[in-house]
């Protein structure tokens, strides 16, 4: 009899989508994501951080794994301007964890990802394989809950 392995233990290529609220929330997210990844097999990571239109990308600290996206990056038809996420769309992923966003058009873009499994955490995003609802909105609770849920799912 073969032993079932959790989905989380098989993830090597990961995309995380996160909605920026403020600097404190963003730092908490980064800290919790680092803790989550410490005991994982993730080798390739891309992070899509959605920011409000009034925040300038230039004011945020650059990071090679983080792609900042704002409503200004989409035209009135909901199509992305330019090649902002081309490097993300050219890769294959095992998992997308979507902690939510508020940018019209991004869901359409995320559908283009080559991904095996898509999880939405406390989000209204429709096109995901599974929605998980955490009672709290604290980043530690949400990230821990997402990881615990993925550890319970068999791959």
FENRA-V620456 format. One record per helix or strand of 2 or more residues. SS is the DSSP state (alpha for helix, beta for strand). FROM is the first residue (numbers start at 1). TO is the last residue. If there is no record, write none. Layout:
ss = (SS & SS)
from = (FROM & FROM)
to = (TO & TO)
//
This chain:
ss = (alpha & beta & alpha & beta & alpha & beta & alpha & alpha & beta & alpha & beta & beta & alpha)
from = (7 & 13 & 23 & 44 & 57 & 66 & 71 & 86 & 92 & 106 & 114 & 130 & 139)
to = (10 & 19 & 38 & 51 & 59 & 70 & 73 & 89 & 98 & 110 & 121 & 132 & 152)
//
